[in-house]
Amino acid sequence: MVRQLRRLPNPRLTGLGGGLFCTVLMLLLGCLISLLFGSALTAYGVLYLPVCVLTAVWIRKADLLTAPIVVPIAFAVGLLAVADTSKGASGHLMGLFTALATQAGWLYAGTLTAGVITLVRRIRLVRERSR
């Protein structure tokens, strides 16, 4: 099992690359959910969690602190495609703010997950350096 895991690709993203990765992926997932299911905010929230995990795991060691910062921004960007909107800019903003308010649990859970993974990786890095 360990050998199989070591054979998997292990990309390392810079802070900017990690931000672009999760933002583009959340926007694509939002568009896909919008096309398939309409305004399925729960499905969007569930798919947000693995994106947070992948972003936090794939960010390189020098840019670890950017992971918990970029994932909520990506959530909001992708939410533009999923949120209920009516005509006009004010309708889009109202739909976005309503979706952010009602889906705050998913937003907090994903951000907390990325933060915990980042914190654990940072602690391991400090321990390795002290040895």
Secondary structure, 3 states (H helix, E strand, C coil): CHHHHHHCCCCCECHHHHHHHHHHHHHHHHHHHHHHHCCCHHHHHHHHHHHHHHHHHHECHHHHHHHHHHHHHHHHHHHHHHCCCCCCHHHHHHHHHHHHHHCHHHHHHHHHHHHHHHHHHHHHHHHHHHC
